[in-house]
Amino acid sequence: MDEQLAHIVSLARSKFEQTPPDRRLLMGISGPPGSGKTTLSTLLTTTLNHSFPKTATFLPLDGYHYPRAHLDTFPDPAHAHKYRGSESTFDGAAFLSLVTSLAEPITSSTQPISAPSFDHALKDPVENAIEILPTHRIVVMEGNYIMLNKPPWSSIPPLLDIKVFISAPEPVLRQRLAKRHLAAGLVDSLEKGGERADFNDIPNGRQIIQQLVLDQGNVIHIGSADDAAWAPLSSSST
């Protein structure tokens, strides 16, 4: 197992074993677009389920994109659609509400909690596509803005038991994003994929790095999932 992943898994196992049976262990993975948040979150969820079967589940922020119909109600709809993926085009308040619910004690009357997913073919969220059961006592959530130091996002980090920030050099992020946009059919060449990344993804990534929470306890900083070194870069109280 990669050293960084092993470090986080070991920490999660230890913290989960100390978590009261009526509580969930909430893990947050943040970082700029293209940093490998989904890759890391999926690996963590799978690995933790090997240790604690059917206990961990994965919750991405993507389902909290505002639907295109809602963007039409913005003061400048054209701008909102053009910059979809920026912080203002996500329903941060709804995501905070979900995390708050997950942080509440689990009782005999606790019901499954539903969350939306994102359908890339429809280019819109799908309501109630993800079900978080009372038996899901480890929730690995990931998203660009879940550790942003501005409301409503800044109320999320205090609810997280483990916070991980993953990044890579900007040229690496740009290359990955260009390939991603080409594979998704959003552009017809790598060059145009890079231009698309420069237009929205890279500026969003800079905001995420510059406005990372500064006062919410230890954030584990790691290099990206395909970094050959894959060793903890730092673990600091940022």
FIMI-820719 format. One line per field, with one value per residue (C-alpha): residue number from 1; residue in three letters; x, y, z. Coordinates in nm, 4 decimals, padded with zeros to 6 digits. Example, Ala and Ser with C-alpha at 12.3 -4.5 7.8 and 13.67 -1.06 7.14 Angstrom:
2
fike	(1:2);
zake	(Ala:Ser);
east	(01.2300:01.3670);
north	(-00.4500:-00.1060);
up	(00.7800:00.7140);
END
This chain:
238
fike	(1:2:3:4:5:6:7:8:9:10:11:12:13:14:15:16:17:18:19:20:21:22:23:24:25:26:27:28:29:30:31:32:33:34:35:36:37:38:39:40:41:42:43:44:45:46:47:48:49:50:51:52:53:54:55:56:57:58:59:60:61:62:63:64:65:66:67:68:69:70:71:72:73:74:75:76:77:78:79:80:81:82:83:84:85:86:87:88:89:90:91:92:93:94:95:96:97:98:99:100:101:102:103:104:105:106:107:108:109:110:111:112:113:114:115:116:117:118:119:120:121:122:123:124:125:126:127:128:129:130:131:132:133:134:135:136:137:138:139:140:141:142:143:144:145:146:147:148:149:150:151:152:153:154:155:156:157:158:159:160:161:162:163:164:165:166:167:168:169:170:171:172:173:174:175:176:177:178:179:180:181:182:183:184:185:186:187:188:189:190:191:192:193:194:195:196:197:198:199:200:201:202:203:204:205:206:207:208:209:210:211:212:213:214:215:216:217:218:219:220:221:222:223:224:225:226:227:228:229:230:231:232:233:234:235:236:237:238);
zake	(Met:Asp:Glu:Gln:Leu:Ala:His:Ile:Val:Ser:Leu:Ala:Arg:Ser:Lys:Phe:Glu:Gln:Thr:Pro:Pro:Asp:Arg:Arg:Leu:Leu:Met:Gly:Ile:Ser:Gly:Pro:Pro:Gly:Ser:Gly:Lys:Thr:Thr:Leu:Ser:Thr:Leu:Leu:Thr:Thr:Thr:Leu:Asn:His:Ser:Phe:Pro:Lys:Thr:Ala:Thr:Phe:Leu:Pro:Leu:Asp:Gly:Tyr:His:Tyr:Pro:Arg:Ala:His:Leu:Asp:Thr:Phe:Pro:Asp:Pro:Ala:His:Ala:His:Lys:Tyr:Arg:Gly:Ser:Glu:Ser:Thr:Phe:Asp:Gly:Ala:Ala:Phe:Leu:Ser:Leu:Val:Thr:Ser:Leu:Ala:Glu:Pro:Ile:Thr:Ser:Ser:Thr:Gln:Pro:Ile:Ser:Ala:Pro:Ser:Phe:Asp:His:Ala:Leu:Lys:Asp:Pro:Val:Glu:Asn:Ala:Ile:Glu:Ile:Leu:Pro:Thr:His:Arg:Ile:Val:Val:Met:Glu:Gly:Asn:Tyr:Ile:Met:Leu:Asn:Lys:Pro:Pro:Trp:Ser:Ser:Ile:Pro:Pro:Leu:Leu:Asp:Ile:Lys:Val:Phe:Ile:Ser:Ala:Pro:Glu:Pro:Val:Leu:Arg:Gln:Arg:Leu:Ala:Lys:Arg:His:Leu:Ala:Ala:Gly:Leu:Val:Asp:Ser:Leu:Glu:Lys:Gly:Gly:Glu:Arg:Ala:Asp:Phe:Asn:Asp:Ile:Pro:Asn:Gly:Arg:Gln:Ile:Ile:Gln:Gln:Leu:Val:Leu:Asp:Gln:Gly:Asn:Val:Ile:His:Ile:Gly:Ser:Ala:Asp:Asp:Ala:Ala:Trp:Ala:Pro:Leu:Ser:Ser:Ser:Ser:Thr);
east	(00.0000:00.1264:00.2839:00.0507:-00.2601:-00.1280:-00.0723:-00.4280:-00.5819:-00.3905:-00.5112:-00.8703:-00.8654:-00.7334:-00.9830:-01.2736:-01.1888:-01.2084:-01.5335:-01.8395:-02.0853:-02.3488:-02.1220:-01.9805:-01.6203:-01.6318:-01.3395:-01.2981:-01.0747:-01.0218:-00.7886:-00.7857:-00.9457:-00.7330:-00.5537:-00.6903:-00.9567:-01.1901:-00.9080:-00.7911:-01.1438:-01.2351:-00.9158:-00.9809:-01.3405:-01.2491:-00.9559:-01.1537:-01.4339:-01.1806:-01.1075:-01.4637:-01.7007:-01.9942:-01.9053:-01.7522:-01.9247:-01.8163:-01.9894:-01.8750:-01.9653:-02.0503:-02.4179:-02.4397:-02.3798:-02.6727:-02.8949:-02.8757:-03.2338:-03.1286:-02.8328:-03.0884:-03.2247:-02.8865:-02.8543:-02.6198:-02.7215:-02.4719:-02.1863:-02.3111:-02.3252:-01.9899:-01.8175:-02.0049:-01.7778:-01.6731:-01.7598:-02.0693:-02.2302:-02.2461:-02.5116:-02.2771:-02.5601:-02.7248:-02.3966:-02.3346:-02.6829:-02.6027:-02.2709:-02.4446:-02.6963:-02.4167:-02.2482:-02.5564:-02.5739:-02.7086:-03.0115:-03.2612:-03.4827:-03.2100:-03.3214:-03.1104:-02.9898:-03.0231:-02.7847:-02.7683:-02.5135:-02.4104:-02.4974:-02.2321:-02.4449:-02.7367:-02.4966:-02.7159:-02.7564:-02.9758:-03.1687:-03.1617:-02.9098:-02.6832:-02.8103:-02.6132:-02.7338:-02.7168:-02.4635:-02.2363:-02.0277:-01.7373:-01.8196:-01.5436:-01.6504:-01.4587:-01.4950:-01.3139:-01.4635:-01.5351:-01.2447:-01.2810:-01.2326:-01.5553:-01.9209:-02.0998:-01.8053:-01.6052:-01.8629:-01.7839:-01.4227:-01.5101:-01.7459:-01.4746:-01.2660:-00.9947:-00.9106:-00.6854:-00.5704:-00.4282:-00.2473:00.0037:00.2068:-00.0124:00.1346:00.0463:-00.3081:-00.3447:-00.2256:-00.4669:-00.7579:-00.6855:-00.6989:-01.0150:-01.1952:-01.0924:-01.2069:-01.5403:-01.5984:-01.6017:-01.3225:-01.1765:-00.8062:-00.5655:-00.4772:-00.8385:-00.8620:-00.5732:-00.7394:-01.0583:-00.8594:-00.6903:-01.0266:-01.2013:-01.0380:-00.6968:-00.8349:-01.0720:-00.7772:-00.5835:-00.8787:-00.9030:-00.5332:-00.5313:-00.8489:-00.7834:-00.9104:-00.6523:-00.7951:-00.9706:-00.7078:-00.4725:-00.4976:-00.2921:-00.1239:-00.0266:00.1024:-00.1199:-00.2240:-00.0031:00.3001:00.5722:00.7052:00.3568:00.4849:00.3346:00.4494:00.3476:00.0961:00.0374:-00.2054:-00.3089);
north	(00.0000:00.3507:00.5200:00.8196:00.6034:00.3675:00.6632:00.7918:00.4431:00.3746:00.7041:00.6333:00.2840:00.4139:00.6981:00.4741:00.2227:00.5119:00.6494:00.5847:00.3360:00.6065:00.8334:00.8395:00.9029:01.1820:01.2196:01.5114:01.5111:01.8451:01.9867:02.1611:02.0109:01.7289:01.6544:01.3015:01.3521:01.0908:00.8392:00.8819:00.8779:00.5600:00.3877:00.4918:00.3733:00.0373:-00.0168:00.0742:-00.1591:-00.4413:-00.3668:-00.2848:-00.4534:-00.2469:00.0366:00.2987:00.4901:00.7575:01.0943:01.3362:01.7048:01.6826:01.6173:01.9624:02.1440:02.3778:02.2384:02.4258:02.5443:02.7063:02.8771:03.0352:03.2254:03.3841:03.7633:03.6871:03.3418:03.3495:03.4087:03.1344:02.8775:02.9872:02.9471:02.6395:02.4524:02.7662:02.7917:03.0069:02.7425:02.4841:02.4634:02.4903:02.5431:02.2144:02.0254:02.1754:02.0641:01.7097:01.7001:01.8394:01.5543:01.2992:01.4405:01.3828:01.0758:00.7512:00.6212:00.3393:00.5831:00.7100:00.6820:00.6517:00.9884:01.0583:01.2707:01.3633:01.2393:01.4067:01.2636:01.3782:01.2738:01.4870:01.7533:01.7838:01.6390:01.3354:01.3655:01.0873:00.8808:00.8123:00.6470:00.6733:00.4047:00.4137:00.1299:00.3556:00.4751:00.5990:00.8598:00.9639:01.2883:01.4779:01.8064:02.1136:02.3515:02.1505:02.3115:02.6632:02.9395:03.1280:03.0725:02.8411:02.6082:02.7179:02.5518:02.2074:02.1459:02.1572:01.8634:01.6508:01.4054:01.3712:01.6380:01.5656:01.8207:01.6720:01.8646:01.8517:02.1075:02.3267:02.1977:01.8420:01.9478:02.1247:01.8187:01.5886:01.8271:01.8644:01.4854:01.4681:01.7285:01.5517:01.2121:01.3627:01.4992:01.8586:01.9514:01.7974:01.8339:01.8349:02.1940:02.3016:02.0900:02.2864:02.6129:02.5008:02.4168:02.7575:02.9301:02.7893:02.4888:02.6398:02.9662:02.7608:02.5540:02.8643:02.9852:02.6475:02.6573:03.0237:02.9993:02.6670:02.6689:02.8181:02.7480:02.4137:02.1772:01.9389:01.9109:01.6306:01.7606:01.4992:01.4810:01.3585:00.9964:00.9374:01.1076:00.8420:00.9570:00.9234:01.0058:01.2524:01.6021:01.7481:01.7248:02.0649:02.2707:02.4965);
up	(00.0000:-00.0786:00.2193:00.2265:00.1941:00.4631:00.6965:00.6535:00.6778:00.9988:01.1455:01.0379:01.1856:01.5153:01.5349:01.4354:01.7063:01.9549:01.8112:02.0301:01.8739:01.8350:01.6300:01.2790:01.1819:00.9254:00.6847:00.4451:00.1357:-00.0350:-00.2981:-00.6351:-00.9475:-01.0881:-00.7619:-00.7233:-00.4561:-00.6000:-00.6486:-00.2899:-00.1452:-00.3322:-00.2171:00.1414:00.1354:-00.0176:00.2174:00.5290:00.4249:00.4201:00.7854:00.8886:00.6379:00.5079:00.7438:00.5102:00.2331:-00.0144:-00.0505:-00.3248:-00.3341:-00.7064:-00.6368:-00.4854:-00.8121:-00.8598:-01.1397:-01.4669:-01.4172:-01.0889:-01.2547:-01.4877:-01.1843:-01.0996:-01.1506:-01.4421:-01.5746:-01.8614:-01.6195:-01.3848:-01.6649:-01.8059:-01.4683:-01.3500:-01.1132:-00.9289:-00.5602:-00.6131:-00.8366:-00.5549:-00.2849:00.0115:00.2598:00.1595:00.1869:00.5316:00.6361:00.5256:00.7130:01.0224:01.0033:00.9700:01.2797:01.4941:01.7225:01.5744:01.7640:01.7182:01.5276:01.2930:00.9318:00.6160:00.4875:00.1159:-00.0885:-00.4568:-00.7090:-01.0347:-01.3754:-01.6215:-01.9183:-01.7969:-01.6662:-01.3571:-01.0063:-00.9445:-00.6200:-00.3580:-00.5566:-00.2574:00.0598:00.3814:00.6200:01.0013:00.9654:00.7587:01.0490:00.8357:00.5733:00.3334:00.1681:-00.0960:-00.2741:-00.3928:-00.1402:00.1750:00.3606:00.2224:00.4782:00.3995:00.4885:00.4641:00.3897:00.6933:00.9208:00.7745:00.8936:01.2668:01.2030:01.0389:01.2401:00.9751:00.7189:00.4202:00.1627:-00.1564:-00.4270:-00.7119:-00.9081:-01.1267:-01.4576:-01.3497:-01.2612:-01.5958:-01.7894:-01.6073:-01.6518:-02.0236:-02.0616:-01.8508:-02.0604:-02.3819:-02.2530:-02.1460:-02.4954:-02.3735:-02.6168:-02.9307:-02.8530:-02.5597:-02.6420:-02.6007:-02.2873:-02.1412:-02.2377:-02.0654:-01.7522:-01.7600:-01.7915:-01.4844:-01.3132:-01.2457:-01.0983:-00.8816:-00.7636:-00.6673:-00.4606:-00.2861:-00.1937:-00.0894:00.1184:00.2910:00.6502:00.8826:01.2280:01.2286:01.3674:01.1955:00.8202:00.6658:00.3500:00.0929:-00.2609:-00.5394:-00.5830:-00.8847:-00.7388:-00.7475:-00.4106:-00.2480:00.1003:00.3469:00.2601:00.5958:00.8750:01.0251:01.2233:00.9385);
END
